[in-house]
Amino acid sequence: MKVWITKYALIRGIYEIEAKVCKSVNSQMIQEVGGQYSMYYHNDEWHETKKEAVAYAESMRDKKIASLKKKIKNLKELKFS
């Protein structure tokens, strides 16, 4: 089956692979087919449609931006004596 990977979306972007469901381990886990290494992805790291993958990656980006804004605010408020 064709899936879209978002595990590294903020670093590498979204990419498409051929995969199979790992029924013996967990039905929410997939294994990459035909890759050089055996790569496994859990349920929130892969999506069955590109639209789902893009929506998830956008939410990842928004959460990261909020986290960075909070860190910047804390750094600005930091006082050295």
Gaussian input, Z-matrix of N, CA and C with variables (Angstrom, degrees):
# hf/3-21g

backbone

0 1
 N
 C     1     B1
 C     2     B2     1     A1
 N     3     B3     2     A2     1     D1
 C     4     B4     3     A3     2     D2
 C     5     B5     4     A4     3     D3
 N     6     B6     5     A5     4     D4
 C     7     B7     6     A6     5     D5
 C     8     B8     7     A7     6     D6
 N     9     B9     8     A8     7     D7
 C    10    B10     9     A9     8     D8
 C    11    B11    10    A10     9     D9
 N    12    B12    11    A11    10    D10
 C    13    B13    12    A12    11    D11
 C    14    B14    13    A13    12    D12
 N    15    B15    14    A14    13    D13
 C    16    B16    15    A15    14    D14
 C    17    B17    16    A16    15    D15
 N    18    B18    17    A17    16    D16
 C    19    B19    18    A18    17    D17
 C    20    B20    19    A19    18    D18
 N    21    B21    20    A20    19    D19
 C    22    B22    21    A21    20    D20
 C    23    B23    22    A22    21    D21
 N    24    B24    23    A23    22    D22
 C    25    B25    24    A24    23    D23
 C    26    B26    25    A25    24    D24
 N    27    B27    26    A26    25    D25
 C    28    B28    27    A27    26    D26
 C    29    B29    28    A28    27    D27
 N    30    B30    29    A29    28    D28
 C    31    B31    30    A30    29    D29
 C    32    B32    31    A31    30    D30
 N    33    B33    32    A32    31    D31
 C    34    B34    33    A33    32    D32
 C    35    B35    34    A34    33    D33
 N    36    B36    35    A35    34    D34
 C    37    B37    36    A36    35    D35
 C    38    B38    37    A37    36    D36
 N    39    B39    38    A38    37    D37
 C    40    B40    39    A39    38    D38
 C    41    B41    40    A40    39    D39
 N    42    B42    41    A41    40    D40
 C    43    B43    42    A42    41    D41
 C    44    B44    43    A43    42    D42
 N    45    B45    44    A44    43    D43
 C    46    B46    45    A45    44    D44
 C    47    B47    46    A46    45    D45
 N    48    B48    47    A47    46    D46
 C    49    B49    48    A48    47    D47
 C    50    B50    49    A49    48    D48
 N    51    B51    50    A50    49    D49
 C    52    B52    51    A51    50    D50
 C    53    B53    52    A52    51    D51
 N    54    B54    53    A53    52    D52
 C    55    B55    54    A54    53    D53
 C    56    B56    55    A55    54    D54
 N    57    B57    56    A56    55    D55
 C    58    B58    57    A57    56    D56
 C    59    B59    58    A58    57    D57
 N    60    B60    59    A59    58    D58
 C    61    B61    60    A60    59    D59
 C    62    B62    61    A61    60    D60
 N    63    B63    62    A62    61    D61
 C    64    B64    63    A63    62    D62
 C    65    B65    64    A64    63    D63
 N    66    B66    65    A65    64    D64
 C    67    B67    66    A66    65    D65
 C    68    B68    67    A67    66    D66
 N    69    B69    68    A68    67    D67
 C    70    B70    69    A69    68    D68
 C    71    B71    70    A70    69    D69
 N    72    B72    71    A71    70    D70
 C    73    B73    72    A72    71    D71
 C    74    B74    73    A73    72    D72
 N    75    B75    74    A74    73    D73
 C    76    B76    75    A75    74    D74
 C    77    B77    76    A76    75    D75
 N    78    B78    77    A77    76    D76
 C    79    B79    78    A78    77    D77
 C    80    B80    79    A79    78    D78
 N    81    B81    80    A80    79    D79
 C    82    B82    81    A81    80    D80
 C    83    B83    82    A82    81    D81
 N    84    B84    83    A83    82    D82
 C    85    B85    84    A84    83    D83
 C    86    B86    85    A85    84    D84
 N    87    B87    86    A86    85    D85
 C    88    B88    87    A87    86    D86
 C    89    B89    88    A88    87    D87
 N    90    B90    89    A89    88    D88
 C    91    B91    90    A90    89    D89
 C    92    B92    91    A91    90    D90
 N    93    B93    92    A92    91    D91
 C    94    B94    93    A93    92    D92
 C    95    B95    94    A94    93    D93
 N    96    B96    95    A95    94    D94
 C    97    B97    96    A96    95    D95
 C    98    B98    97    A97    96    D96
 N    99    B99    98    A98    97    D97
 C   100   B100    99    A99    98    D98
 C   101   B101   100   A100    99    D99
 N   102   B102   101   A101   100   D100
 C   103   B103   102   A102   101   D101
 C   104   B104   103   A103   102   D102
 N   105   B105   104   A104   103   D103
 C   106   B106   105   A105   104   D104
 C   107   B107   106   A106   105   D105
 N   108   B108   107   A107   106   D106
 C   109   B109   108   A108   107   D107
 C   110   B110   109   A109   108   D108
 N   111   B111   110   A110   109   D109
 C   112   B112   111   A111   110   D110
 C   113   B113   112   A112   111   D111
 N   114   B114   113   A113   112   D112
 C   115   B115   114   A114   113   D113
 C   116   B116   115   A115   114   D114
 N   117   B117   116   A116   115   D115
 C   118   B118   117   A117   116   D116
 C   119   B119   118   A118   117   D117
 N   120   B120   119   A119   118   D118
 C   121   B121   120   A120   119   D119
 C   122   B122   121   A121   120   D120
 N   123   B123   122   A122   121   D121
 C   124   B124   123   A123   122   D122
 C   125   B125   124   A124   123   D123
 N   126   B126   125   A125   124   D124
 C   127   B127   126   A126   125   D125
 C   128   B128   127   A127   126   D126
 N   129   B129   128   A128   127   D127
 C   130   B130   129   A129   128   D128
 C   131   B131   130   A130   129   D129
 N   132   B132   131   A131   130   D130
 C   133   B133   132   A132   131   D131
 C   134   B134   133   A133   132   D132
 N   135   B135   134   A134   133   D133
 C   136   B136   135   A135   134   D134
 C   137   B137   136   A136   135   D135
 N   138   B138   137   A137   136   D136
 C   139   B139   138   A138   137   D137
 C   140   B140   139   A139   138   D138
 N   141   B141   140   A140   139   D139
 C   142   B142   141   A141   140   D140
 C   143   B143   142   A142   141   D141
 N   144   B144   143   A143   142   D142
 C   145   B145   144   A144   143   D143
 C   146   B146   145   A145   144   D144
 N   147   B147   146   A146   145   D145
 C   148   B148   147   A147   146   D146
 C   149   B149   148   A148   147   D147
 N   150   B150   149   A149   148   D148
 C   151   B151   150   A150   149   D149
 C   152   B152   151   A151   150   D150
 N   153   B153   152   A152   151   D151
 C   154   B154   153   A153   152   D152
 C   155   B155   154   A154   153   D153
 N   156   B156   155   A155   154   D154
 C   157   B157   156   A156   155   D155
 C   158   B158   157   A157   156   D156
 N   159   B159   158   A158   157   D157
 C   160   B160   159   A159   158   D158
 C   161   B161   160   A160   159   D159
 N   162   B162   161   A161   160   D160
 C   163   B163   162   A162   161   D161
 C   164   B164   163   A163   162   D162
 N   165   B165   164   A164   163   D163
 C   166   B166   165   A165   164   D164
 C   167   B167   166   A166   165   D165
 N   168   B168   167   A167   166   D166
 C   169   B169   168   A168   167   D167
 C   170   B170   169   A169   168   D168
 N   171   B171   170   A170   169   D169
 C   172   B172   171   A171   170   D170
 C   173   B173   172   A172   171   D171
 N   174   B174   173   A173   172   D172
 C   175   B175   174   A174   173   D173
 C   176   B176   175   A175   174   D174
 N   177   B177   176   A176   175   D175
 C   178   B178   177   A177   176   D176
 C   179   B179   178   A178   177   D177
 N   180   B180   179   A179   178   D178
 C   181   B181   180   A180   179   D179
 C   182   B182   181   A181   180   D180
 N   183   B183   182   A182   181   D181
 C   184   B184   183   A183   182   D182
 C   185   B185   184   A184   183   D183
 N   186   B186   185   A185   184   D184
 C   187   B187   186   A186   185   D185
 C   188   B188   187   A187   186   D186
 N   189   B189   188   A188   187   D187
 C   190   B190   189   A189   188   D188
 C   191   B191   190   A190   189   D189
 N   192   B192   191   A191   190   D190
 C   193   B193   192   A192   191   D191
 C   194   B194   193   A193   192   D192
 N   195   B195   194   A194   193   D193
 C   196   B196   195   A195   194   D194
 C   197   B197   196   A196   195   D195
 N   198   B198   197   A197   196   D196
 C   199   B199   198   A198   197   D197
 C   200   B200   199   A199   198   D198
 N   201   B201   200   A200   199   D199
 C   202   B202   201   A201   200   D200
 C   203   B203   202   A202   201   D201
 N   204   B204   203   A203   202   D202
 C   205   B205   204   A204   203   D203
 C   206   B206   205   A205   204   D204
 N   207   B207   206   A206   205   D205
 C   208   B208   207   A207   206   D206
 C   209   B209   208   A208   207   D207
 N   210   B210   209   A209   208   D208
 C   211   B211   210   A210   209   D209
 C   212   B212   211   A211   210   D210
 N   213   B213   212   A212   211   D211
 C   214   B214   213   A213   212   D212
 C   215   B215   214   A214   213   D213
 N   216   B216   215   A215   214   D214
 C   217   B217   216   A216   215   D215
 C   218   B218   217   A217   216   D216
 N   219   B219   218   A218   217   D217
 C   220   B220   219   A219   218   D218
 C   221   B221   220   A220   219   D219
 N   222   B222   221   A221   220   D220
 C   223   B223   222   A222   221   D221
 C   224   B224   223   A223   222   D222
 N   225   B225   224   A224   223   D223
 C   226   B226   225   A225   224   D224
 C   227   B227   226   A226   225   D225
 N   228   B228   227   A227   226   D226
 C   229   B229   228   A228   227   D227
 C   230   B230   229   A229   228   D228
 N   231   B231   230   A230   229   D229
 C   232   B232   231   A231   230   D230
 C   233   B233   232   A232   231   D231
 N   234   B234   233   A233   232   D232
 C   235   B235   234   A234   233   D233
 C   236   B236   235   A235   234   D234
 N   237   B237   236   A236   235   D235
 C   238   B238   237   A237   236   D236
 C   239   B239   238   A238   237   D237
 N   240   B240   239   A239   238   D238
 C   241   B241   240   A240   239   D239
 C   242   B242   241   A241   240   D240

   B1=1.4479
   B2=1.5301
   B3=1.2997
   B4=1.4551
   B5=1.5240
   B6=1.3487
   B7=1.4615
   B8=1.5231
   B9=1.3240
   B10=1.4558
   B11=1.5192
   B12=1.3277
   B13=1.4578
   B14=1.5235
   B15=1.3521
   B16=1.4680
   B17=1.5287
   B18=1.3216
   B19=1.4633
   B20=1.5327
   B21=1.3082
   B22=1.4688
   B23=1.5283
   B24=1.3189
   B25=1.4703
   B26=1.5236
   B27=1.3188
   B28=1.4636
   B29=1.5212
   B30=1.3162
   B31=1.4601
   B32=1.5290
   B33=1.3266
   B34=1.4677
   B35=1.5144
   B36=1.3266
   B37=1.4586
   B38=1.5218
   B39=1.3175
   B40=1.4597
   B41=1.5214
   B42=1.3288
   B43=1.4614
   B44=1.5155
   B45=1.3207
   B46=1.4508
   B47=1.5285
   B48=1.3423
   B49=1.4678
   B50=1.5235
   B51=1.3074
   B52=1.4654
   B53=1.5161
   B54=1.3320
   B55=1.4619
   B56=1.5227
   B57=1.3340
   B58=1.4607
   B59=1.5252
   B60=1.3264
   B61=1.4623
   B62=1.5249
   B63=1.3127
   B64=1.4734
   B65=1.5234
   B66=1.3056
   B67=1.4624
   B68=1.5187
   B69=1.3081
   B70=1.4652
   B71=1.5328
   B72=1.3259
   B73=1.4741
   B74=1.5204
   B75=1.3332
   B76=1.4514
   B77=1.5252
   B78=1.3121
   B79=1.4656
   B80=1.5252
   B81=1.3312
   B82=1.4501
   B83=1.5299
   B84=1.3182
   B85=1.4628
   B86=1.5306
   B87=1.3232
   B88=1.4619
   B89=1.5201
   B90=1.3375
   B91=1.4599
   B92=1.5125
   B93=1.3141
   B94=1.4565
   B95=1.5176
   B96=1.3283
   B97=1.4627
   B98=1.5216
   B99=1.3269
   B100=1.4485
   B101=1.5091
   B102=1.2926
   B103=1.4591
   B104=1.5194
   B105=1.2973
   B106=1.4591
   B107=1.5250
   B108=1.3325
   B109=1.4584
   B110=1.5256
   B111=1.3101
   B112=1.4629
   B113=1.5201
   B114=1.3138
   B115=1.4567
   B116=1.5236
   B117=1.3231
   B118=1.4551
   B119=1.5234
   B120=1.3289
   B121=1.4548
   B122=1.5185
   B123=1.3197
   B124=1.4544
   B125=1.5236
   B126=1.3238
   B127=1.4650
   B128=1.5190
   B129=1.3192
   B130=1.4681
   B131=1.5242
   B132=1.3048
   B133=1.4720
   B134=1.5243
   B135=1.3286
   B136=1.4592
   B137=1.5222
   B138=1.3388
   B139=1.4574
   B140=1.5230
   B141=1.3174
   B142=1.4629
   B143=1.5195
   B144=1.3374
   B145=1.4661
   B146=1.5265
   B147=1.3074
   B148=1.4557
   B149=1.5301
   B150=1.3257
   B151=1.4668
   B152=1.5345
   B153=1.3352
   B154=1.4690
   B155=1.5222
   B156=1.3275
   B157=1.4625
   B158=1.5267
   B159=1.3191
   B160=1.4669
   B161=1.5285
   B162=1.3230
   B163=1.4680
   B164=1.5250
   B165=1.3275
   B166=1.4624
   B167=1.5338
   B168=1.3277
   B169=1.4707
   B170=1.5277
   B171=1.3281
   B172=1.4629
   B173=1.5285
   B174=1.3350
   B175=1.4666
   B176=1.5294
   B177=1.3414
   B178=1.4678
   B179=1.5273
   B180=1.3393
   B181=1.4661
   B182=1.5231
   B183=1.3420
   B184=1.4654
   B185=1.5219
   B186=1.3279
   B187=1.4699
   B188=1.5267
   B189=1.3304
   B190=1.4677
   B191=1.5255
   B192=1.3266
   B193=1.4653
   B194=1.5184
   B195=1.3396
   B196=1.4699
   B197=1.5230
   B198=1.3254
   B199=1.4638
   B200=1.5261
   B201=1.3252
   B202=1.4624
   B203=1.5239
   B204=1.3357
   B205=1.4717
   B206=1.5259
   B207=1.3281
   B208=1.4642
   B209=1.5256
   B210=1.3266
   B211=1.4641
   B212=1.5236
   B213=1.3234
   B214=1.4664
   B215=1.5186
   B216=1.3375
   B217=1.4613
   B218=1.5269
   B219=1.3226
   B220=1.4624
   B221=1.5262
   B222=1.3210
   B223=1.4647
   B224=1.5244
   B225=1.3367
   B226=1.4604
   B227=1.5159
   B228=1.3282
   B229=1.4618
   B230=1.5255
   B231=1.3023
   B232=1.4668
   B233=1.5294
   B234=1.3076
   B235=1.4719
   B236=1.5199
   B237=1.3004
   B238=1.4706
   B239=1.5277
   B240=1.3039
   B241=1.4539
   B242=1.5224
   A1=109.39
   A2=115.94
   A3=121.78
   A4=108.47
   A5=117.12
   A6=122.12
   A7=109.72
   A8=115.35
   A9=121.74
   A10=108.34
   A11=116.29
   A12=123.23
   A13=109.54
   A14=115.65
   A15=120.85
   A16=111.71
   A17=117.28
   A18=120.77
   A19=111.42
   A20=116.74
   A21=121.85
   A22=111.31
   A23=117.50
   A24=121.73
   A25=113.07
   A26=118.15
   A27=120.10
   A28=112.49
   A29=116.61
   A30=121.16
   A31=111.01
   A32=116.15
   A33=122.09
   A34=114.06
   A35=116.72
   A36=120.58
   A37=110.82
   A38=115.58
   A39=122.14
   A40=107.51
   A41=116.66
   A42=118.68
   A43=110.81
   A44=114.68
   A45=123.20
   A46=110.04
   A47=116.17
   A48=120.52
   A49=109.93
   A50=115.09
   A51=122.21
   A52=106.26
   A53=116.63
   A54=120.13
   A55=110.46
   A56=114.24
   A57=120.10
   A58=108.12
   A59=115.94
   A60=121.56
   A61=108.64
   A62=116.59
   A63=122.71
   A64=108.61
   A65=117.37
   A66=122.17
   A67=112.44
   A68=117.44
   A69=120.48
   A70=112.30
   A71=116.93
   A72=121.20
   A73=110.43
   A74=116.16
   A75=121.86
   A76=107.42
   A77=117.48
   A78=120.63
   A79=112.95
   A80=117.45
   A81=121.71
   A82=112.10
   A83=117.19
   A84=122.51
   A85=108.89
   A86=116.34
   A87=120.51
   A88=110.30
   A89=114.81
   A90=121.73
   A91=108.09
   A92=115.88
   A93=121.14
   A94=109.70
   A95=116.12
   A96=121.72
   A97=108.45
   A98=116.77
   A99=120.88
   A100=115.45
   A101=118.32
   A102=120.81
   A103=110.80
   A104=116.29
   A105=121.09
   A106=110.74
   A107=116.94
   A108=122.88
   A109=108.87
   A110=117.34
   A111=121.29
   A112=108.62
   A113=116.43
   A114=121.79
   A115=108.59
   A116=116.09
   A117=122.37
   A118=108.94
   A119=116.02
   A120=121.63
   A121=109.03
   A122=116.64
   A123=122.38
   A124=110.56
   A125=116.70
   A126=122.36
   A127=116.41
   A128=120.53
   A129=119.75
   A130=112.68
   A131=117.63
   A132=121.76
   A133=112.29
   A134=118.26
   A135=121.92
   A136=110.03
   A137=115.54
   A138=121.54
   A139=109.29
   A140=115.43
   A141=120.83
   A142=113.49
   A143=117.67
   A144=120.46
   A145=109.76
   A146=115.18
   A147=119.89
   A148=110.40
   A149=116.31
   A150=121.06
   A151=110.53
   A152=116.97
   A153=120.97
   A154=110.59
   A155=116.32
   A156=121.11
   A157=111.01
   A158=116.77
   A159=120.83
   A160=110.13
   A161=117.21
   A162=120.37
   A163=110.89
   A164=117.25
   A165=120.84
   A166=110.52
   A167=117.08
   A168=121.17
   A169=110.71
   A170=117.18
   A171=120.12
   A172=110.80
   A173=117.42
   A174=119.27
   A175=110.57
   A176=116.98
   A177=120.78
   A178=110.18
   A179=115.68
   A180=121.12
   A181=111.00
   A182=116.67
   A183=120.58
   A184=111.51
   A185=117.24
   A186=121.13
   A187=110.97
   A188=116.95
   A189=120.91
   A190=110.35
   A191=117.32
   A192=120.84
   A193=110.27
   A194=117.49
   A195=121.21
   A196=110.66
   A197=116.76
   A198=121.02
   A199=111.17
   A200=116.60
   A201=120.44
   A202=111.58
   A203=117.09
   A204=120.12
   A205=110.58
   A206=116.43
   A207=120.73
   A208=110.50
   A209=117.08
   A210=120.63
   A211=111.37
   A212=116.72
   A213=121.08
   A214=110.16
   A215=117.24
   A216=121.67
   A217=110.11
   A218=117.48
   A219=121.21
   A220=111.72
   A221=117.77
   A222=121.53
   A223=111.26
   A224=116.66
   A225=120.02
   A226=111.67
   A227=117.47
   A228=122.14
   A229=112.62
   A230=117.01
   A231=121.59
   A232=109.43
   A233=115.56
   A234=121.32
   A235=109.31
   A236=115.01
   A237=121.12
   A238=108.66
   A239=116.15
   A240=118.03
   A241=111.08
   D1=151.22
   D2=179.94
   D3=-93.15
   D4=130.75
   D5=179.19
   D6=-135.73
   D7=162.18
   D8=177.74
   D9=-114.33
   D10=129.74
   D11=-175.37
   D12=-97.63
   D13=130.53
   D14=178.22
   D15=-119.03
   D16=6.13
   D17=-177.12
   D18=-53.77
   D19=-42.66
   D20=-177.94
   D21=-112.94
   D22=30.57
   D23=-173.75
   D24=-58.55
   D25=-35.04
   D26=-178.19
   D27=-79.62
   D28=-9.84
   D29=179.55
   D30=-109.45
   D31=-50.92
   D32=-173.84
   D33=-109.67
   D34=-10.99
   D35=-174.66
   D36=89.19
   D37=-174.66
   D38=179.15
   D39=-90.44
   D40=136.15
   D41=176.17
   D42=-136.05
   D43=157.03
   D44=-173.64
   D45=-104.47
   D46=138.14
   D47=177.36
   D48=-140.50
   D49=165.64
   D50=168.94
   D51=-94.60
   D52=134.24
   D53=-176.40
   D54=-147.21
   D55=166.75
   D56=174.57
   D57=-131.27
   D58=150.25
   D59=-179.92
   D60=-74.98
   D61=136.84
   D62=178.92
   D63=-90.33
   D64=77.33
   D65=-176.61
   D66=-63.17
   D67=-31.78
   D68=-178.19
   D69=-71.53
   D70=-24.60
   D71=-178.94
   D72=-100.78
   D73=-58.50
   D74=-176.15
   D75=-163.92
   D76=129.94
   D77=-177.43
   D78=-69.29
   D79=-10.97
   D80=177.57
   D81=-96.23
   D82=5.47
   D83=-177.54
   D84=-112.63
   D85=141.44
   D86=177.50
   D87=-122.77
   D88=159.49
   D89=175.79
   D90=-123.72
   D91=134.29
   D92=178.66
   D93=-66.03
   D94=136.38
   D95=179.46
   D96=-103.31
   D97=131.16
   D98=175.09
   D99=81.88
   D100=4.40
   D101=178.84
   D102=-79.35
   D103=166.08
   D104=179.46
   D105=-67.56
   D106=-33.65
   D107=179.63
   D108=-122.50
   D109=161.18
   D110=175.09
   D111=-81.28
   D112=102.75
   D113=179.84
   D114=-102.93
   D115=133.81
   D116=179.26
   D117=-118.33
   D118=142.92
   D119=179.89
   D120=-131.78
   D121=137.95
   D122=179.87
   D123=-89.20
   D124=173.07
   D125=-169.04
   D126=-56.29
   D127=-32.58
   D128=-179.66
   D129=-92.35
   D130=3.55
   D131=-178.31
   D132=-102.80
   D133=-6.79
   D134=-179.58
   D135=-140.02
   D136=156.53
   D137=-175.64
   D138=-142.60
   D139=147.93
   D140=-177.30
   D141=-80.58
   D142=-18.93
   D143=177.20
   D144=-128.78
   D145=153.00
   D146=178.54
   D147=-65.88
   D148=-34.90
   D149=179.61
   D150=-60.92
   D151=-44.49
   D152=177.15
   D153=-62.42
   D154=-42.41
   D155=-178.73
   D156=-62.96
   D157=-43.26
   D158=-179.98
   D159=-64.57
   D160=-43.79
   D161=179.13
   D162=-61.78
   D163=-41.99
   D164=179.88
   D165=-66.55
   D166=-42.61
   D167=179.51
   D168=-63.57
   D169=-38.08
   D170=177.59
   D171=-64.94
   D172=-38.15
   D173=177.59
   D174=-68.66
   D175=-35.88
   D176=175.49
   D177=-61.02
   D178=-44.89
   D179=-179.81
   D180=-62.27
   D181=-44.64
   D182=-179.72
   D183=-62.28
   D184=-41.01
   D185=177.87
   D186=-64.66
   D187=-40.10
   D188=179.65
   D189=-66.36
   D190=-41.72
   D191=178.37
   D192=-61.82
   D193=-44.35
   D194=178.70
   D195=-61.50
   D196=-41.09
   D197=178.92
   D198=-63.58
   D199=-43.38
   D200=179.99
   D201=-66.77
   D202=-38.44
   D203=176.99
   D204=-61.69
   D205=-40.41
   D206=178.32
   D207=-64.24
   D208=-41.45
   D209=178.38
   D210=-64.61
   D211=-41.63
   D212=178.38
   D213=-62.41
   D214=-43.98
   D215=178.50
   D216=-59.34
   D217=-46.40
   D218=179.54
   D219=-62.59
   D220=-39.05
   D221=178.23
   D222=-66.18
   D223=-40.13
   D224=179.14
   D225=-65.55
   D226=-32.76
   D227=-178.88
   D228=-83.35
   D229=-8.98
   D230=-177.94
   D231=-69.18
   D232=128.65
   D233=179.59
   D234=-113.50
   D235=134.95
   D236=177.49
   D237=-107.10
   D238=137.04
   D239=178.98
   D240=-127.45

